[in-house]
Amino acid sequence: MSATLIDGKARAAALRAEVATGVAAFVAAHGRQPGLTVVLVGDDPASAVYVGSKGKATREAGMISGEHRLPASTSEADLLALVTRLNRDPEVDGILVQMPLPAHIDSDRVIAVIDPAKDVDGLHPINTGLLVSGRPGLVPCTPSGCLMLIEDAIGTIAGAEAVVIGRSILVGKPMAALLLNKSATVTIAHSRTRDLAAHVTRADIVVAAVGIPGMVQGEWIKPGACVIDVGINRIALPDGKSRLVGDVDFDSAVTRAGWITPVPGGVGPMTIACLLANTLSAATARAAT
Ligand code: NAD
């Protein structure tokens, strides 16, 4: 048996097209484009690439892309002042402060200052609380994208056994809350979990968000399960080149799973598409107030 590959690229393209249609309707109704502003502090090359692709995707969806690239020496007070200005700017519907921030800045404090109505990363404690309460709010983009892929693949989530590996506030915890809100029976596994294989073996849905290349073994996977690999790990090859792999040992898992996301081309493309969707939702909600 070989699993059906989940095409995150195609699903993300469809979602981006849906957002672009929604943006056109928003412009017709409100006479302005929704705006997403990204703040990057420091010169981490990977973060600079992410910020560049977010800007491009934002413009392609018909929205206004704002960017603030600040030096690594920026003080926490200056960053908080910028976020406060963006909170007050009526043209800005979404604010994203690219993580990680330099060590001298307290990222929790920065996230807490973002207006929850503009918090398109879904990390503000108000949005976290709304998610856990099962109420509408802005949801972190990566788990939101994973949920869409799972629903497309298996249809009904209610009653399914789900195992989420990883408990970060960015992926694991919101993923578990989303699955619980859909009435799955959810286990969260993490670095202190005793017998990971025993948990994974029960799961109809496995979401791996760890950051360890190929740690989830194919033989742990329940035949027919839906396997979502969030991990993005760059590994060195003997010829001096490198390639991206996930947290799941793809070659062994593909022989047992019912559905599986490839890395790259699975979860990754969904993240930016969900960011655009969050920005349009934020703009629509703000326009209604
Ligand atoms: P993180 O480092 O914040 O969290 C990793 C989690 O893995 C922790 O909760 C930890 O408890 C758990 N863990 C560590 N070792 C473990 C073990 N041996 N067994 C079980 N659990 C273990 O990472 P994160 O931000 O949640 O990201 C996880 C992975 O997902 C990374 O590879 C990251 O690059 C990737 N990621 C991808 C996207 C995307 O768009 N596709 C977005 C965010 C993160």
Residues whose N, C-alpha, C, O or C-beta is under 5 A from the ligand:
A	BS01	NAD	T142 G166 R167 S168 L170 V171 G172 A189 H190 S191 A209 V210 G211 V230 G231 I232 N233 V267 G268 T271
